Amino acid sequence: MQILVLNGSPRKERGATQAVLTPMIEGMREIGADVELIHVSSLNIKPCRGCFTCWTTTPGKCVQSDEMDSVLPKIDNTDIIVLATPLYVDGMTSQLKMVLDRSIPLLSGKVVIKEGRCRHPRRSESTNGKILLVSVSGFAKLENFDPLVAHVKALANNEDRNYVGAILRPYAWALEHAHRFGVDIDDIIKALKNAGKQLASNGEISTEILAKISREFIPHEMVAELISSQFR
């Protein structure tokens, strides 16, 4: 099983996104999965120019030559793509979005009708593969993730991949401070590791595991108060 993890956090390994990813990746590797982690903000890439050259003049190849040249085959050929991002203005980070925008050479400019909608088919004949969303938020409620989840579901359809689901962790910044509140979060960390194991072994994650990862461990009123106390 090949798994490509794209961490869209500009804070890379220092962020809450990576804090959630680390036990997951440990679980994946314990099962024997071949896991590659890419911090996309470290990539030297330019934004998509919207020129459609990759669909016309140089089919399947972007007119810009940069580090996306090595990333594109990995996106195309991996069994599972994990899109990991903090929630920024109801969506993914600009760094991750830029990587996804630059992945359109993997699609054909032709249009097919699939499930009643116009879509661009994939160029390669590689297996469809899967997409998992991993996201963290400063807010306390799961509904804050709704726009991002809808976006990734649409992306999975457009990339002709199966949407596995979403690992969502509200107020993830508080995980490292849980001891201050006398709260035990060992079950959350264990659930993250088990999520990685399940994903690597059968390509899906149980609803029970997802719920445990997202569970409340401090009241949302306290979350709001703690955040507000940092600002004037």
C-alpha positions in Angstrom: 0.0 0.0 0.0 1.4 3.3 -1.1 0.2 6.4 0.8 1.1 10.0 -0.1 0.6 12.5 2.7 0.4 16.2 1.6 0.7 18.4 4.6 -0.6 21.8 3.6 0.3 23.6 6.9 2.8 26.5 6.5 4.0 25.5 9.9 5.1 22.1 8.6 6.2 19.8 11.5 5.6 22.5 14.1 1.9 22.8 13.5 -1.2 21.1 15.0 -1.8 19.4 11.6 1.5 17.5 12.0 0.7 16.6 15.6 -2.4 14.8 14.3 -0.6 13.2 11.4 2.3 11.8 13.4 0.5 9.0 15.2 -1.5 8.3 12.1 1.7 7.8 10.1 3.1 5.6 12.8 0.1 3.4 12.6 0.3 3.2 8.8 4.0 2.2 8.9 3.4 -0.4 11.6 1.0 -2.1 9.1 3.8 -2.0 6.5 2.5 0.8 4.3 5.0 2.8 2.2 4.3 6.3 3.4 5.7 9.5 2.0 5.1 12.8 3.7 5.5 16.0 1.8 5.3 19.5 3.4 3.9 21.3 0.5 5.0 24.8 1.7 8.6 23.6 1.3 8.0 23.0 -2.4 9.4 25.5 -4.9 6.4 25.7 -7.2 4.6 28.4 -9.0 0.8 28.9 -9.2 -1.2 27.6 -12.1 -1.3 30.1 -15.0 -4.6 28.9 -16.3 -3.1 28.7 -19.8 -4.4 25.2 -20.5 -1.1 24.4 -22.3 -1.1 21.0 -20.4 -4.3 20.2 -22.2 -3.4 21.5 -25.7 0.1 22.1 -26.8 1.9 19.8 -24.3 -0.7 17.3 -23.2 -0.1 16.1 -19.7 2.9 18.4 -19.1 2.8 21.8 -17.5 4.6 24.6 -19.3 6.3 25.5 -16.0 9.2 23.3 -14.9 9.6 23.2 -11.2 9.3 20.8 -8.3 5.8 19.8 -9.4 7.6 17.7 -12.0 8.5 15.2 -9.3 5.3 15.5 -7.3 2.8 14.8 -10.1 3.8 11.2 -10.7 3.5 10.5 -7.0 0.0 12.0 -6.9 -1.0 10.0 -9.9 0.4 6.6 -8.9 -0.2 6.4 -5.1 -3.0 4.2 -3.7 -4.2 6.8 -1.1 -3.7 10.5 -1.0 -4.0 12.1 2.4 -4.8 15.8 2.1 -3.9 17.4 5.4 -4.6 21.0 6.2 -5.5 23.4 9.0 -8.8 25.2 8.4 -8.1 28.6 6.9 -11.1 30.8 6.1 -13.4 27.8 5.8 -11.1 26.0 3.4 -7.6 24.5 2.8 -4.4 26.5 2.9 -3.3 28.3 -0.2 -0.1 26.2 -0.3 -2.1 23.0 -0.6 -4.6 24.5 -3.1 -1.7 25.5 -5.3 -0.4 21.9 -5.5 -3.9 20.7 -6.4 -4.3 23.4 -9.0 -1.0 22.3 -10.6 -2.2 18.7 -10.7 -4.6 19.3 -13.6 -2.0 17.9 -16.2 -3.1 14.6 -14.8 -6.5 15.1 -16.3 -7.5 15.4 -19.9 -9.0 18.5 -21.4 -11.8 16.3 -22.8 -15.1 16.2 -21.0 -17.1 13.2 -20.1 -20.5 12.9 -18.4 -20.2 11.0 -15.2 -23.2 10.7 -12.7 -24.9 13.5 -14.6 -22.0 15.9 -14.3 -19.3 17.1 -16.7 -15.9 15.9 -15.7 -12.3 15.7 -17.1 -11.1 12.1 -17.2 -7.7 11.0 -15.8 -5.0 10.5 -18.4 -3.4 7.5 -16.8 -4.8 4.0 -16.5 -3.6 3.7 -12.9 -6.2 2.5 -10.4 -8.6 5.0 -9.1 -7.2 5.2 -5.6 -8.6 7.0 -2.6 -8.5 10.4 -0.9 -8.7 11.0 2.8 -9.0 14.5 4.3 -7.3 15.4 7.6 -8.0 18.8 9.0 -7.6 20.7 12.2 -9.3 23.9 13.4 -9.1 26.4 16.1 -12.8 26.4 16.5 -14.8 24.0 18.6 -17.6 22.7 16.3 -17.4 20.1 13.5 -19.7 22.2 11.3 -16.9 24.6 10.8 -15.3 22.0 8.5 -18.4 21.6 6.3 -17.2 23.8 3.4 -13.8 22.1 3.3 -15.3 18.6 3.4 -17.6 19.5 0.5 -14.6 20.8 -1.5 -12.6 17.6 -1.0 -15.6 15.4 -1.8 -15.9 17.3 -5.1 -12.2 17.0 -5.7 -12.3 13.3 -5.2 -15.0 13.0 -7.9 -13.1 15.2 -10.3 -9.9 13.2 -9.7 -11.8 10.0 -10.2 -10.8 8.8 -6.7 -12.9 7.4 -3.9 -13.5 9.7 -1.0 -12.6 7.7 2.2 -13.8 10.3 4.7 -12.4 13.0 6.9 -10.4 13.0 10.1 -11.4 16.2 11.8 -10.0 17.6 15.0 -11.6 20.8 16.4 -9.4 23.0 18.6 -6.4 20.8 17.9 -4.1 23.5 19.3 -5.4 22.4 22.8 -4.2 18.8 22.5 -0.8 19.7 23.8 -2.3 21.7 26.7 -4.8 19.0 27.8 -2.8 18.2 30.9 -3.4 21.7 32.1 -7.1 21.0 32.3 -6.6 17.7 33.9 -7.9 16.0 30.8 -6.8 12.6 29.5 -6.6 12.5 25.7 -4.7 9.2 25.4 -7.8 7.7 23.7 -7.6 10.3 21.0 -3.9 9.7 20.2 -4.6 5.9 20.2 -7.5 6.5 17.8 -5.3 8.5 15.5 -2.8 5.6 15.4 -5.6 3.1 14.8 -7.0 5.2 12.0 -3.6 5.0 10.3 -3.6 1.2 10.7 -7.2 0.8 9.4 -6.5 3.1 6.4 -3.3 1.2 5.5 -4.9 -2.3 6.0 -8.3 -1.9 4.3 -8.5 1.6 2.8 -11.1 2.9 5.2 -11.6 4.1 8.7 -14.5 3.2 11.0 -17.0 5.8 12.1 -16.2 4.9 15.8 -12.6 5.8 15.3 -13.5 9.1 13.5 -15.9 10.1 16.3 -13.3 9.4 19.0 -10.7 11.5 17.2 -13.2 14.4 17.0 -14.6 14.1 20.5 -15.0 17.1 22.8 -12.5 17.2 25.7 -13.1 20.7 26.9 -16.4 22.7 26.6 -16.7 24.8 23.6 -17.4 27.9 25.8 -13.9 27.4 27.3 -12.4 27.1 23.8 -13.9 30.5 22.9 -12.7 32.0 26.1 -9.2 30.7 25.7 -8.9 31.9 22.2 -10.4 35.4 22.9 -8.0 35.9 25.9 -5.1 36.0 23.4 -6.4 39.0 21.6 -7.6 42.5 22.3 
